[in-house]
Amino acid sequence: MTLKTEGDTHLIVTRHFTAPPEAVYRAHTDPKLIQKWLLGPEGWTMPVCINEAKPGGKFRYEWTNGKGGRFRITGEYVELEPYSRIVHIERMHLPDPTPDNHIETRFEADGAGTLMTMRMTLPDGKTRAAMLATGMERGMGASYDRLAEFLMSLSARSMEKVEGES
């Protein structure tokens, strides 16, 4: 995963996955799948995962590390183009809500997989700096590594199933 800043208010995250855009998109919209990989650093869990992946739909993710550490993100979807694009607004609660973070995530077929590009637009440089200071890059990196492993295991199981049916 790469994370870079752009101007004063943007963060750009990119990651390549060896899975088709349909699988990567579904992993970002299906709450049962989200709870398997979007966990941040080792030791964190997501006991609450509400996700209504439709325009105007709400989401709420809550994490805990089992040692008193907790945080949550809430938001709503603006646009969804199945398998290619998600636009949403989110707020981190640390414990007070941060200003709105407008996020566009694209999923593009790229050779043997998918290039995911997430563009975050924050209201100002101070908000962006505060977000980066939370350690979000480490948590996102760990989550996307977990997603890559999860997608590879799904692909391997699908292949085993096909081979078993032959």
Secondary structure, DSSP 8 states (H G I E B T S, - for coil): -EEEEETTTEEEEEEEESS-HHHHHHHHH-HHHHHHH---STT-EEEEEEE--STT-EEEEEEE-SSS-EEEEEEEEEEEETTTEEEEEEEEESSSB---EEEEEEEEEETTEEEEEEEEE-SSHHHHHHHHHTTHHHHHHHHHHHHHHHHHHHHHHHHHHHHHH-
